[in-house]
Amino acid sequence: MFASWDLLSDDLQIALSQEALCRAVDTVAGQAEVLAREMEAGTLADRGGPDALRLLAAILRIGGCDGLAVSGTA
């Protein structure tokens, strides 16, 4: 295991960052879907939330990891 982020190569830093962002997108989209289902089931108050959450999930998934193109340098 590396002792410091700075000891990693630029390419490895970029790869790890992209993977972390991809996982974050999947996590947030998944949680949005769960909340939408909870609202539909009546567990949480529904104030138009399910549609908004599904829209958020769709936007995240459409952009997905493809929208995380490398820009600049690490």
Secondary structure, DSSP 4 states (H G I P E B T S, - for coil): --S-GGGS-HHHHHHHHHHHHHHHHHHHHHHHHHHHHHHHHTSS--SSHHHHHHHHHHHHHHHTGGG----S--
